[in-house]
Amino acid sequence: MRTDRTPMRLGALLPAPALGHHAAAWRHPDVRPERALSLDLYRALAQTAERGRLDFLLLADSLGEQAAGEAARHGRDSTVAHLEPLTLLSALAVHTRHIGLAAPATTAFNEPWPLARFLASLDVLSGGRTGWHVTVPVTDAQARNFGLDRAPGEAMSYHRAQEFLEVTGRLWDGWEDDAFLYDQAGGRYTDPAKVHPAGHRGDHFQVGGPLTVPRPPQGRPVLLHPAPCGADAREFAAQWADVLLSGQRTVVRARAERRALRALAADRGRDPDQVRILATVFVVTGRTRAEAEDTYAALQDLLDPAARLGAPGTAPGTAPGTAPGPAPGPAFLLGSATDVADELEEWFTQGAADGFVFLPGHLPAGLAALADLVVPELRRRGLARTRYDGYTLRDHLGLARPGAVTGSGCGPLLKRLSKHL
């Protein structure tokens, strides 16, 4: 049982393209699939999430892997076009002021120096709101888009990922916080003694450094990772992840997983209170339960009949808050804002999650319902914040900044941003 009064940590995951998480969302009359590549759509979604004072918005991505035959059954082409997420985050940073912005990038096909530079730049430009969803395993179809016949095995993938994170960490720490002097009278722009090249030579990478970007406002971007299954993934997540995305469908399973993940972090010498474990929840809600059920029924009616059994909550005897079978996957919540808030409160107070990542059924209406109906209900119960109290994603999530701000660098930037809260 949770006894502290910390707020729920809340985020939303936008699928690629951002039409909704229900398989037939793109066919719903309130969804406009022709806007799937429109900045206007993503800007509106980001501002809706910010209106709800969510901690972060997480974009999904695919590295060109063809969608399963499901796409063809729903009348879509098998390859669905969507925008590159890190580029998109750069645009969204301009149109938002508070909400954290996170996107996936794989360690399989990127190189540490350019990716660390991009993420550090985005953290500076957004005022410390960047998150990196670290993706590791890849498929053969994805590997073929990067000149490989097949994907590396899981053990090799995580071996590379471990080294990748070691190098990016050194690069982000390459400039001390007070390395920039800006001494115009004395003619000293930086203090060379406070610049530290990575000088890395390992099994996968050789990186000199330093970056051409100062230390990020957050010290390092927030690192997100799926809750691990295999031994290599567990070791990686325990060492690096700030946020773990859980996919359990019941309170009992989610509580057991959270305890195990916190213990794993503690075993690696980390403070488990500095790791956030967020449950992913597929949500269809409305002003009343009947309205929510009507929305879900309309989405179900748009599915190919053969696909309906696999949709959330459609197996015989399945109730809202559960889903068919024991396999991991997002929980399914269907009902009024009060119904959904009841379920979320139970999970939170029972210690099953530190918060939630919402998967709206269809967009933009599904996200608006969460921001305007569910979150205010949570707020009335004292479970969600009433305002943004900080200005970085780490502030929103209650995570400490690695290292101390000792001088200039990005320190003055953070002080200037604070007056806009």
C-alpha distance (Angstrom), angle and dihedral (degrees) to the residues before:
residue distance angle dihedral
M1 . . .
R2 3.80 . .
T3 3.80 113.6 .
D4 3.82 103.0 174.9
R5 3.81 123.3 90.4
T6 3.79 99.1 -134.2
P7 3.80 112.5 139.1
M8 3.76 124.5 -108.7
R9 3.79 113.0 -92.5
L10 3.78 107.1 -128.6
G11 3.78 133.9 -167.8
A12 3.78 139.3 158.4
L13 3.78 128.8 -136.3
L14 3.79 117.3 -144.8
P15 3.82 113.8 -155.5
A16 3.79 122.0 -136.2
P17 2.98 107.4 -79.5
A18 3.81 98.0 25.7
L19 3.80 98.7 -123.1
G20 3.81 100.6 112.6
H21 3.79 142.0 -71.6
H22 3.78 96.1 -102.1
A23 3.79 109.2 95.3
A24 3.81 91.8 -125.2
A25 3.81 97.0 40.3
W26 3.79 93.0 112.5
R27 3.82 89.8 63.0
H28 3.82 95.0 53.5
P29 3.82 111.6 113.7
D30 3.83 91.4 -126.9
V31 3.82 91.7 56.1
R32 3.78 121.0 83.1
P33 3.81 108.1 -156.7
E34 3.81 91.3 -177.9
R35 3.84 86.7 70.4
A36 3.81 93.6 55.8
L37 3.83 91.6 109.3
S38 3.81 95.1 39.3
L39 3.79 121.6 117.5
D40 3.81 87.0 -151.4
L41 3.82 89.7 64.6
Y42 3.80 94.7 49.8
R43 3.79 92.7 42.8
A44 3.81 90.4 53.2
L45 3.81 91.4 48.0
A46 3.81 92.7 48.8
Q47 3.79 91.8 48.6
T48 3.82 90.6 48.1
A49 3.80 90.3 53.1
E50 3.79 89.6 47.7
R51 3.81 90.2 49.6
G52 3.80 86.5 57.7
R53 3.82 88.9 49.2
L54 3.78 92.9 -124.0
D55 3.78 115.1 173.1
F56 3.77 95.6 -126.3
L57 3.75 148.8 -9.4
L58 3.82 115.7 -133.4
L59 3.79 121.0 -159.9
A60 3.80 121.9 -149.8
D61 3.79 123.5 -140.8
S62 3.78 143.8 -175.2
L63 3.78 124.6 -155.1
G64 3.77 92.8 -137.9
E65 3.78 98.2 -68.8
Q66 3.78 110.0 151.6
A67 3.75 115.4 -111.4
A68 3.77 114.2 -112.6
G69 3.79 121.7 -92.5
E70 3.77 83.9 -86.4
A71 3.79 89.5 84.1
A72 3.78 92.2 57.6
R73 3.81 90.8 47.7
H74 3.79 89.4 56.7
G75 3.78 92.0 50.5
R76 3.81 97.6 -103.7
D77 3.76 127.4 123.8
S78 3.80 111.1 -97.0
T79 3.81 91.6 -115.3
V80 3.80 111.9 56.3
A81 3.81 117.8 -156.0
H82 3.79 118.7 -131.7
L83 3.80 138.0 156.5
E84 3.79 126.5 -90.8
P85 3.83 101.7 -100.3
L86 3.82 103.2 -141.3
T87 3.79 90.9 52.8
L88 3.78 88.9 48.4
L89 3.80 92.1 51.0
S90 3.80 89.7 56.1
A91 3.79 89.0 59.0
L92 3.81 94.1 44.0
A93 3.80 91.2 52.0
V94 3.81 88.1 65.7
H95 3.81 93.2 52.8
T96 3.83 98.5 46.2
R97 3.79 133.6 56.1
H98 3.79 109.3 -168.3
I99 3.79 116.2 12.6
G100 3.79 119.2 99.9
L101 3.80 116.5 -115.2
A102 3.80 120.7 -148.7
A103 3.77 134.8 174.0
P104 3.80 138.0 172.4
A105 3.78 125.1 -103.2
T106 3.77 124.2 171.9
T107 3.78 126.6 -128.1
A108 3.81 88.7 -152.1
F109 3.80 99.2 75.3
N110 3.82 105.6 15.1
E111 3.81 129.1 82.8
P112 3.83 121.1 -127.8
W113 3.81 100.2 -124.8
P114 3.83 100.1 53.4
L115 3.81 94.0 39.4
A116 3.82 92.8 47.1
R117 3.79 88.8 48.9
F118 3.81 93.1 49.8
L119 3.80 93.6 48.3
A120 3.81 92.7 45.4
S121 3.81 90.1 50.1
L122 3.79 91.3 49.7
D123 3.80 90.5 48.7
V124 3.80 90.7 52.5
L125 3.81 94.4 46.1
S126 3.82 93.6 45.7
G127 3.80 94.1 46.3
G128 3.78 94.9 -112.1
R129 3.80 102.2 -42.8
T130 3.80 102.1 122.4
G131 3.79 127.4 123.6
W132 3.79 128.1 -177.7
H133 3.80 118.1 -150.1
V134 3.79 98.2 -153.1
T135 3.81 110.1 -144.2
V136 3.78 119.2 -170.0
P137 3.84 118.6 165.3
V138 3.79 115.1 63.7
T139 3.79 134.3 -173.9
D140 3.78 130.0 -114.1
A141 3.81 90.0 -111.4
Q142 3.80 90.4 55.9
A143 3.80 92.7 44.9
R144 3.80 90.9 56.0
N145 3.80 88.9 62.0
F146 3.80 88.3 60.9
G147 3.80 99.2 49.1
L148 3.81 97.9 -91.6
D149 3.79 127.3 121.7
R150 3.79 92.6 -144.1
A151 3.78 140.8 -0.6
P152 3.80 119.8 -89.8
G153 3.79 115.4 -105.5
E154 3.78 120.3 -93.1
A155 3.82 94.9 -105.0
M156 3.80 92.1 52.3
S157 3.80 91.4 43.9
Y158 3.78 92.6 55.3
H159 3.81 92.2 42.8
R160 3.81 87.9 57.1
A161 3.82 91.2 43.6
Q162 3.81 92.1 53.8
E163 3.78 91.1 54.1
F164 3.81 91.2 42.5
L165 3.82 91.7 57.2
E166 3.79 92.1 45.2
V167 3.79 90.1 55.1
T168 3.80 96.8 44.2
G169 3.80 88.9 49.4
R170 3.81 91.1 54.2
L171 3.78 90.6 47.2
W172 3.82 93.7 51.2
D173 3.80 89.3 48.2
G174 3.81 92.5 45.6
W175 3.79 92.5 98.9
E176 3.79 115.8 53.0
D177 3.79 114.1 -134.4
D178 3.81 91.9 -108.4
A179 3.81 97.0 40.0
F180 3.82 92.0 109.3
L181 3.80 110.6 77.3
Y182 3.82 101.4 170.9
D183 3.81 86.7 -161.2
Q184 3.81 101.0 168.6
A185 3.78 95.3 173.0
G186 3.78 94.1 48.9
G187 3.80 94.8 38.5
R188 3.78 94.7 -123.9
Y189 3.81 115.9 133.0
T190 3.81 96.5 171.5
D191 3.79 139.3 6.2
P192 3.84 105.3 -116.0
A193 3.81 90.3 -157.5
K194 3.79 89.1 66.2
V195 3.80 96.5 54.2
H196 3.79 115.4 90.5
P197 3.84 121.4 -171.8
A198 3.78 114.3 -145.8
G199 3.80 93.7 -126.8
H200 3.79 90.8 -170.0
R201 3.80 125.9 171.1
G202 3.79 113.9 171.2
D203 3.77 144.1 143.0
H204 3.81 93.9 -75.6
F205 3.81 108.3 16.7
Q206 3.76 142.9 40.0
V207 3.81 110.1 -165.9
G208 3.77 127.8 169.8
G209 3.78 105.1 -178.6
P210 2.93 157.0 141.0
L211 3.79 107.6 179.6
T212 3.78 120.8 -116.7
V213 3.83 87.8 -126.9
P214 3.82 126.0 75.1
R215 3.77 121.9 -116.0
P216 3.83 107.9 -63.2
P217 3.82 118.3 -103.5
Q218 3.82 89.0 -112.4
G219 3.80 91.9 46.7
R220 3.78 85.7 -122.3
P221 3.80 130.2 9.4
V222 3.78 114.5 -98.8
L223 3.82 108.8 -91.4
L224 3.80 117.5 -139.8
H225 3.79 125.3 -171.2
P226 3.82 136.9 168.8
A227 3.79 115.3 -99.9
P228 3.82 102.9 -88.5
C229 3.78 128.5 -113.8
G230 3.82 110.1 176.3
A231 3.80 125.7 56.4
D232 3.81 94.5 -106.2
A233 3.80 91.9 49.1
R234 3.80 91.8 47.7
E235 3.79 92.3 52.2
F236 3.78 91.5 48.0
A237 3.81 95.4 47.2
A238 3.81 93.2 45.3
Q239 3.79 90.6 54.4
W240 3.79 102.0 41.6
A241 3.81 117.4 14.7
D242 3.80 121.0 105.4
V243 3.82 91.2 179.5
L244 3.80 126.1 30.1
L245 3.80 119.4 -163.2
S246 3.79 109.8 -142.8
G247 3.79 123.8 -155.4
Q248 3.80 103.8 -165.2
R249 3.79 120.4 134.8
T250 3.81 102.8 -154.2
V251 3.79 135.2 49.2
V252 3.80 91.9 -120.4
R253 3.80 94.9 53.2
A254 3.79 93.4 41.7
R255 3.82 92.9 50.1
A256 3.80 91.5 50.4
E257 3.80 91.3 48.6
R258 3.79 92.8 48.9
R259 3.79 91.5 51.7
A260 3.80 91.2 48.9
L261 3.80 93.4 48.3
R262 3.80 93.0 48.4
A263 3.81 90.4 49.5
L264 3.80 90.2 49.1
A265 3.80 91.3 53.3
A266 3.80 90.8 48.0
D267 3.82 90.4 50.9
R268 3.82 88.1 57.3
G269 3.80 91.4 54.2
R270 3.80 96.4 -100.8
D271 3.78 127.8 130.3
P272 3.83 104.0 -110.2
D273 3.81 89.0 -151.2
Q274 3.80 86.3 66.7
V275 3.81 92.2 60.6
R276 3.79 118.5 78.5
I277 3.81 117.9 -151.8
L278 3.79 110.7 -161.6
A279 3.79 124.9 -172.8
T280 3.79 117.9 -136.5
V281 3.82 112.1 -131.4
F282 3.80 129.2 -172.7
V283 3.81 104.3 -145.0
V284 3.80 134.7 -167.2
T285 3.79 110.8 175.3
G286 3.80 142.8 155.5
R287 3.78 144.2 167.9
T288 3.80 89.5 -73.1
R289 3.77 135.4 18.1
A290 3.79 89.9 -112.0
E291 3.80 90.9 54.6
A292 3.81 91.1 50.9
E293 3.79 91.9 48.0
D294 3.80 90.7 49.5
T295 3.81 90.7 51.4
Y296 3.78 91.8 50.3
A297 3.80 92.6 45.5
A298 3.81 89.9 52.2
L299 3.80 90.3 52.8
Q300 3.79 91.8 47.0
D301 3.79 91.2 51.1
L302 3.80 89.3 58.5
L303 3.81 92.7 58.0
D304 3.74 124.6 97.4
P305 3.85 103.7 -104.5
A306 3.80 91.5 -119.9
A307 3.81 90.7 57.9
R308 3.79 97.9 50.4
L309 3.79 97.1 85.1
G310 3.80 90.7 61.6
A311 3.79 95.3 50.8
P312 3.83 117.5 103.8
G313 3.77 115.1 -81.4
T314 3.80 97.8 2.0
A315 3.79 102.6 112.0
P316 3.81 116.4 104.7
G317 3.78 111.7 -83.2
T318 3.79 94.6 11.8
A319 3.78 114.8 143.9
P320 3.80 129.5 -163.1
G321 3.78 109.7 -82.8
T322 3.81 92.2 39.8
A323 3.77 137.8 66.1
P324 3.78 136.1 -157.0
G325 3.77 117.9 -72.0
P326 3.81 134.1 -4.2
A327 3.81 97.5 -83.8
P328 3.81 116.7 118.4
G329 3.77 116.4 -95.6
P330 3.79 139.9 123.6
A331 3.78 118.8 -57.5
F332 3.80 114.8 -112.0
L333 3.81 119.6 -128.7
L334 3.80 120.3 -175.5
G335 3.79 125.1 173.2
S336 3.77 146.2 59.9
A337 3.79 121.5 -32.5
T338 3.80 87.9 -97.3
D339 3.82 91.7 51.6
V340 3.79 92.0 49.9
A341 3.81 93.0 44.8
D342 3.82 89.7 51.2
E343 3.81 90.6 55.8
L344 3.80 93.7 44.9
E345 3.80 91.6 48.2
E346 3.79 91.2 52.1
W347 3.80 92.4 50.9
F348 3.80 91.9 46.4
T349 3.80 98.9 44.9
Q350 3.81 92.0 43.6
G351 3.81 90.4 57.1
A352 3.79 95.2 -112.7
A353 3.82 94.0 127.8
D354 3.79 142.9 2.0
G355 3.79 87.7 -135.7
F356 3.77 143.0 -43.8
V357 3.77 144.5 -88.6
F358 3.79 109.1 -145.3
L359 3.81 122.2 -140.1
P360 3.82 104.1 -164.0
G361 3.79 115.3 -148.4
H362 3.81 95.1 -133.2
L363 3.79 134.0 1.6
P364 2.94 143.1 -85.5
A365 3.83 94.0 -3.2
G366 3.80 94.9 50.2
L367 3.80 93.2 55.6
A368 3.80 92.1 44.5
A369 3.82 89.8 53.7
L370 3.79 90.1 53.6
A371 3.80 94.0 46.8
D372 3.80 96.2 43.1
L373 3.82 103.0 33.1
V374 3.81 113.5 19.8
V375 3.80 100.9 37.3
P376 3.85 93.8 48.1
E377 3.82 88.0 51.9
L378 3.81 89.8 51.7
R379 3.79 88.4 47.3
R380 3.81 91.2 53.6
R381 3.80 87.7 55.9
G382 3.80 92.6 51.2
L383 3.81 91.8 -112.5
A384 3.82 100.4 112.4
R385 3.77 132.3 46.2
T386 3.79 122.3 -96.5
R387 3.81 94.2 -151.8
Y388 3.79 141.4 4.9
D389 3.81 104.1 -90.1
G390 3.80 95.2 -175.6
Y391 3.75 137.0 32.7
T392 3.79 106.5 -133.1
L393 3.78 131.1 66.3
R394 3.80 88.4 -115.1
D395 3.80 88.4 55.9
H396 3.80 91.2 51.5
L397 3.80 91.9 50.3
G398 3.80 95.5 42.5
L399 3.81 92.4 -117.1
A400 3.78 122.9 147.3
R401 3.78 120.0 -117.9
P402 3.82 110.1 -114.0
G403 3.79 107.3 -114.4
A404 3.78 128.3 -0.5
V405 3.79 128.9 -78.6
T406 3.81 100.9 -119.2
G407 3.78 103.2 168.2
S408 3.76 141.1 -24.1
G409 3.81 121.1 -30.7
C410 3.81 104.4 98.6
G411 3.81 93.8 -19.9
P412 3.82 94.5 95.0
L413 3.80 89.9 47.6
L414 3.80 91.0 57.6
K415 3.79 91.6 48.3
R416 3.80 91.5 51.8
L417 3.80 91.2 49.2
S418 3.80 93.2 52.5
K419 3.80 92.9 70.1
H420 3.82 89.9 62.8
L421 3.81 95.1 61.2
